[in-house]
Amino acid sequence: MASDDRLLELADVAESQWGLFTTAQAKEMAEISPQQVKRLADRALIVRVRHGVYRLAGLPGSPEEALQAEWLALEPARLASDRLADDPPAGVVSHRCAASLQNFGDLDADVYEFTVKERRSSRSSEVVFHVATLARSDWRLVSGLPVTRPLRTVVDLAAARTDGGHLAGVVRDVIHSGDTTADEIGAALRPYAHFYGLPLGAGSELVSSLIEQGGVIELTFGEPRKTRHMVSRVSSSDTKFPVDTDLRDVLAYPSLDQAEESYRRAAAGGDLQAMSKLAALLKENGELADAEAWYRHAAKAGSSSAMNNLANLLTERGDLLEAEKWYRRAADEGDLKAMSNLADLLTERDDLVEAERLYRRAASTGYPIAMSSLADLLTQRGWYEEAELWYRRAGGTGYPVAMYKLAHRLVLQGVIEEAELWYRRAADLGYTSAMIDLAALLAGGRGVEEALHWYRRAAEVGHTSAMIDLAALLIERGEVAEAEKWYRRAADAGHTRAMIDLAALLVEKRDFLEAEAWYRRAADTGYAGAMIDLAKLFARRGDLSGAKQWYQRAADAGYTSAMVELAMLLQQHGNQDEAEYWFRSAAIASRSRRTPALPAGED
């Protein structure tokens, strides 16, 4: 049997990773053989969590224990602390699993999903791997695990064609978290809007649609709000790229009812274009069964665009096998959208060879979405030089997403002047993310005045992160009054970081009453940094009870810094026993690495 010293070594290993250890770690770090591990389990000294992963008996299991065990099993011989030092760690919790862990939406995480750098397989049917290269900004620690950040989680779910209802719930909760904004989500979802029946690149419209799925309908001129958004989308001037044109001529009719009646008459007479237009109109109004029927009529009659749109509809409801069949039929007919959509589908299931072939086929015709998607795939595979070539070609057609991604690549290479040029081109086309990155680039050099211009442009269209960046730059220049205005706009829009920054500004102005109100609003969202700042405000006013209450709320959530602050406060007021308790709690939490990651902006 393992000696007491070896068991203590094993306990040290387990203490640093949620009370868990692997059979491989027991053997390598405590010289306890697999047979001895089994005997320890038979004696109820340890508890088996999954094959090869155990918990020390007497330690409570965390709610995330099963997920933590699966993550440890990905590299069973390495300590969690060593793996977390990698960038990114091997196996970042992602997709539905990431949404569930961060309490975004109501998706069922019925499998454990991890994003890994290279293709791999698992013996367990409960583990799913997605291959992608994650940047450091794409993940954070939650419950001690590496997890995709909120924006990346939304993008992953959209790329996986998660149904609109569930994706809407995730988007709602992500925006509420304050980690990102609707505009940022819209920019990131541009490549996936066509998965949800919208024009390619229509990320903002997709986010608007997802936000509206709460069921609120506003009537104007006798039409529901949903229909007005459809008309707005159809009349958009952004027609430079190949998009679904089935609804373009709807504005030629006095009313949507008359448009539908006209389409039905023509469709009944065998007009394939009318069938597709009618199907698009029905789909927009939520009449999916009728829309599918008309798309099928047109598709079976040989309309490649109807085949593609039918496949889109099937994809949205999760019928991927039949969707693939129709994408292939349309692609064989030369439909560029179908080629790109099929390649997207194949990329998601890691069939990268055929996906690349399809992207190349569509890209070779000059189709900008395919060029940019091909560049994304090449980047994912580490083929950066060719990826840059395709980003350049797509950007040269006027496609702002490709311009933006090319600029980002150039910044990483240190080619700042050319990066600035591409950011400008995308920003001039109204691409908000490019405006913000261009402003950041200028603010870091000698272009502060122009940086203010671009931050203002992005802020004026409602981008809350731009409002915050603008306010911060204004404060550096001493323009506090205007900075406060932008902080207020972002805070009123629900951005938690803005609430905290506004509160800090109000503290500087000694307006403690309003500062407390904003700190409370931010703290009520669960933002631990706001709880700590609020506690400091109470302590500054000599309100020990209030300070202790808020420090304790953050400390109870597991934040080590709050435990230390609370301990120091108690020590200062002569409560030595309770202070020692919180000092010990902080030490244990720090040693076991169980402190949750602070949300974005909490330092």
Buried (B, 14 or more C-beta within 10 A) or exposed (E): EBEEEBBEBBBEBBBBBBBBBBBBBBBBBBBBEEEBBBBBBEEEBBBEBBEBBBBBEEBEBBEBBBBBBBBBBBBBEBBBEEBBEEEBBBBBBBBBBBBBBBEBBEBEBEBBBBBBBEEEEBEEEEBBBBBBBBEEEBBBBBBBBBBBBBBBBBBBBBBBBBBBEBBBBBBBBBBEBBBBBBBBBBBBBBBBBBBBBBBBBBBBBBBBBBBBBEEEEEEEEEBEBBBBBBBEBBEEEBEEBBBBBBBBBBEEBEEBEEBBEBBBEBBEEEBBBBBBBBBBBBBBBEBBEBBBBBBBBBBEEEBBBBBBBBBBBBBBBEEBEEBBBBBBBBBEBEBBBBBBBBBBBBBBEEEBEEBBEBBBBBBEEEBBBBBBBBBBBBBBBEBBEEBBBBBBBBBBBBBBBBBBBBBBBBBEEEBBEEBBBBBBBBBEBBBBBBBBBBBBBBBEEEBBEBBBBBBBBBBEEBBBBBBBBBBBBBBEEEBBEBBBBBBBBBBEBBBBBBBBBBBBBBBEEEEBEEBBBBBBBBBEBBBBBBBBBBBBBBBEEEEBEBBBBBBBBBBEEBBBBBBBBBBBBBBEBEBEEBBEBBBEBBEEBBEBBBBBBBBBBBE
